[in-house]
Amino acid sequence: MFTKTDQELEKMGAKITTREIQQQPDLWKEAFQNYTNKKSEIDSFLKQITDKFADQKIRVIFTGAGTSAYVGDTLRPYLNRVGDTSRFVFESIPTTDIVSAPLDNLRSEDPTILVSFARSGNSPESVATVELAEKLIKNLYQITITCAPEGHLAKKAENEDANLLLLQPALSNDKGFAMTGSFSCMTLTAALIFDTNAEDKKSSWVDTMIKMGQEVISREDEIQAYADLDYDRITYLGSGSLSGLTREAQLKVLELTAGALTTIFDSSMGFRHGPKSYVNGKTIVFDFLSNDKYTRQYDVDILEEIKGDEICEKVVGVGTSDDNDFSGDNFFIKAGDKDLPELYQALPDVVFAQTFALMNSIKVNNTPDTPSASGTVNRVVKGVTIHDYE
């Protein structure tokens, strides 16, 4: 797909999505530079909050809808390890949950930083979540991480002192149906903000991540070989932040094939407890391998178990090679570092998943740029009624 001409891709209805997947390593470089340029402002913004509430922990709520919600799901486990948990409590709560049940998720007395992730910034639930938080939380601060400077959330944040606006690279504002660069850039930006590791380490990890993303793109023939297998069910597994990533990976398949292929996601450990019933002879299973030596054992264990069952089409480990590798098929990213933290590993991993979803869209004779022929699923959600909250 990535070596085809624009004219060839246009005939397939795949030009926009293909190029947006392909450009992500360049966008990560730009997102990192944007973070570096804004670091003093970011640090000052967070310091004013932690100084004011020095005797309290501050809730950091990552929120968004759909793919934007999965940004938070991917961030939270890693930040619970390396974030400043002496000052912050990291949570991931979708806007859809907050809007439908605000008192289940927002607490008036808790100082809160609401981190809104949004490609367009115009989704009804995203706008309503901000309005509810402003109404219900006494000490509210916001970080708005969005890809669209003209969107509602970005425009609103421009004029608010307690709202830090962090615009993502212009080309991350995906024009295709499925979020790709928007997901990975917003994830990277939030990781850089709250990761307490030294800046030189983060810079090195981003450099490695970029090389890994470029390598995944260059090895599309190997991914195509998986797409050419005989299956109609796809499973994504992982642990920690890579478990959070599985939901986004499977969503890309559902979106780009318009549901023609069925998918399931779970943690490597959780899969045995019922969901493994999904696996049959027409299933392909991927597990995003953790670089944490302890956690990785559980990823490899479930892969070996499913391989030993001999009931599915293919079982594949995806990630970086380490001392205890899966004995079956692996897609190892050679540019990777076995010590790369899982959250940074997640972004080249998601390029793999996006590419696989793109190929499956073509496989089922769909058009990736406009996959919902019925028009019942939209790029920016429609048909949402936001009810008045008293």
Number of C-alpha atoms within 10 A of each C-alpha: 20 17 11 11 10 16 11 13 19 14 10 15 18 25 22 19 26 24 16 21 24 23 17 25 26 15 22 26 18 16 24 21 14 16 21 16 11 12 14 10 13 17 12 11 18 16 13 11 19 17 10 10 14 12 9 14 16 22 19 21 24 26 28 28 21 17 24 26 23 27 32 29 27 25 29 24 22 21 22 15 11 14 20 14 13 9 17 20 18 23 19 20 19 27 28 19 16 22 24 15 11 17 12 10 15 19 15 15 11 15 21 24 24 22 22 28 31 30 28 21 26 17 21 20 23 25 19 19 24 21 13 17 24 16 13 16 16 14 17 22 23 23 23 22 26 28 27 24 19 13 16 16 24 24 14 15 18 13 11 12 11 15 20 21 23 22 21 26 23 14 16 27 23 23 15 19 19 25 24 27 29 31 26 25 28 27 24 22 19 21 23 20 15 18 18 14 11 8 12 9 11 19 16 12 19 22 15 19 25 22 17 26 27 20 18 24 22 13 14 17 13 11 17 16 10 17 20 11 13 13 18 16 20 21 23 26 30 30 25 20 26 31 26 25 31 29 25 27 26 21 23 25 26 21 22 28 25 21 14 17 18 18 22 21 25 22 24 26 16 16 19 14 8 8 13 14 9 14 19 15 14 15 21 23 22 22 27 31 34 32 20 16 13 9 16 20 18 18 23 21 14 22 25 15 11 17 20 11 10 12 13 18 19 21 21 22 24 22 26 24 20 17 7 10 17 23 12 14 15 18 19 18 22 14 16 21 18 18 14 21 17 24 24 24 29 28 27 28 27 24 24 25 25 26 25 20 24 28 26 25 27 18 13 13 13 22 24 27 21 20 24 19 10 8 9 9 14 14 16 12 14 11 8 9 8 12 9 7 11 4
